[in-house]
Amino acid sequence: MSAKLIFDHAPIGAIIAYSDGTPRPPERHRRKLADWQNRNGVGRLICKRAAVERGAHTIPASFTLHESDFGSNGTVVMRVYKTFVVNSPRDFTVRELPEPGSVLVMSRPGDLGELVHLAANRIAAEDWLTRHGYPEAELQDVTSPAPDAGRAA
């Protein structure tokens, strides 16, 4: 599936895998493996940004995946995000769609909001918000996905 199809059809909260098409090197080739892992991975779709024109320049449409968190004892020190433009040459696959009935906790309403938490239900989302404090947060219920949202093209 192309990056454009992910941008157009994958819902926020979906788990997306990306690949450059090269085979995974053996574990013993640590540098090659680390390089491969940088070009191939999996993350949760947290936001989509439309194309923007700034004077004579155009910033293409893009989407961002949250890959992982690093920290200890429940404290996140660093978050890893990857952003892809819609003309990215990588192949993408929707691995998992958010469950209907779950709730997206968005950092703010509108197009500039980003997914900060995916809760199992509205009560869990409101509980999470009281502990993490996003004053402009917006809760969005996940309904059943569109029929073509998870289909590979």
N, C-alpha and C positions, 0 to 999 in steps of 0.2 A: 504494500500500500504506500502511496506517495505521501509526502509531508502535506501537500495540498489537501488530500482526502482526509488526513487526520484533522487538519485545521477545520475543514468543512463539516465533518460528520462525527468525530469522536467527542463525547460529552466530557465536561470538566469532571475530574475525579476518576477517569478511566486509567487503567494501568497500560502503558504503552512501551513496547520494546522497539529498539532501533538497531540497525546493523549496517555495516558497510559491505557485507557480502563475503568477506574473507574468512577462511576457517580459523578456529581458535587454535593458537599455538600450544604446544605441550607445557605443562607446569614447570618443567626444568628450565625453560627459556623465559626467565623472569622479566627481563626488559621488554621482550617482544610481547609477552602476555600483558604486561601493564599498558603498553601502547595499544594493543588490541582492545582491552577493557575500556580504554578512554574513547574508542570509536564505536563500541558496541555496548549496549546496556539496556536498563529498564527503569522507568520512573512513572510517577503519577502525574497526570496532566493537571496543572494548577492554574494556567491562564492562557488566554489567546489574545493577541493584539492585532488589530487591523493595520493595514498599510497606512503610512503617514507621509505626507508631502511637506517638506521643509525647503521652501525656496525652489531651487533647481534640483534638489535631491529628493529621492523617494526612499523611505525606509520600508522594506517589504513586510508583509504580514508575517507573524511568527507565533509560536507557541512555546511554553516552558514546561519542562518536566522536573519534578522534585525527585532526585535519585536517592539521597540518603542523608542521615544526620550522624554527626560524630559528637561524642561527649561521654560523660560518665556520671553515675549516681543520679540519673534522671535529669541532668542538666545538659542541654544541647549547646555545644560550643561552636559548631560549624554545620551549615547546611549546604548540600551540593545540589545545584540546579544546572540544567542544560537547556539552552534556548536554541530552537531551530527555525530557520526561515522556511517559507512554503516551497521554495525551489531547492531545498536540500537534496543532495543526491542519495542519501541513505534510504533504506527500506524500513518501513514502520509496520508494526502489527499491534492491533488492539488485543491485549491479553485478557483483560477483565474489565467489565463495566461496573459502575457503582450499583449496588443493590437498590431496587425500588423500595421506597420507604425510608432510606437513609437520608441524612441531611448534610448539605454542604455548608460549611461555615466560611463565608467569604470575608476578606479583610475590610471591604467597603462595598457599597452598592455601585452598580454601573460597570462600564467597560474596564475601569482601572482596578477592579477588585481581583484578588488572588485567593485561591483556595488555601486556607490555613489549617483546616481540620475537616475530616470526613467522619461524621458521627453515625451511629447505628439508628438513631431516632431523634426526634425533636427534643425530648427531655435530656438525652445525653449531650446534645449540642448546646443547650442552654446551660447545663452544668459545666461543660468545658469552658464556655464563655465566661462564667462567673470566676473561674480560677485563672484564666489567661488574659482577660481584659483587652478586648478590641472594641473601643468605644463606637466605631462606625460600622461594626460588623453587620452582615446581612445573612440571614438563614434562608437557604433555598432547598425545598424538598425535591428529592430525586423521584421522578416518575418513571414509568417504564420507558426504556430507550426506543429511539426510532428504529424501524425495521432494518435499516441499512447501517446503523451506527457501528456494529461490530463486524461487519462483513469485509473480508479482504477483497481488493479489486485487482 
